[in-house]
C-alpha cells in the first residue's frame, strides 16, 4: 500500500507492516501499544517528549543524540554519563 502526500489518521490493529519505510512522516501524538520494533532504525527523528514504558531495550544504541533532560528510571542520563566519565582514567 502506498500513501503519499496525504494527512489521515490510521487505525492499525493486528497487522504486520514489517519491512515498511516511513520517510518525512509526522507521527506526533501517536500511541503504540504491544508492538515489535526489533531491528528498527531511526535516523534524524524528533523524539522530544517521548515516553517509553515496559520496553525491552536490550542492545539498544543511541549515537550522536541530544539527551538534555532525558531520564532512565528517573535518573538524568547526563548525570549518569558525567559520573561514568569521572571514573574513566584520563
GIFENZI-V622487 format. One record per pair of residues at least 6 apart in sequence whose C-alpha atoms are under 6 Angstrom apart, sorted by sequence separation. I is the first residue (numbers start at 1). GAP is how many residues later the second one is. If there is no record, write none. Layout:
i->I gap->GAP
i->I gap->GAP
This chain:
i->70 gap->6
i->71 gap->6
i->70 gap->7
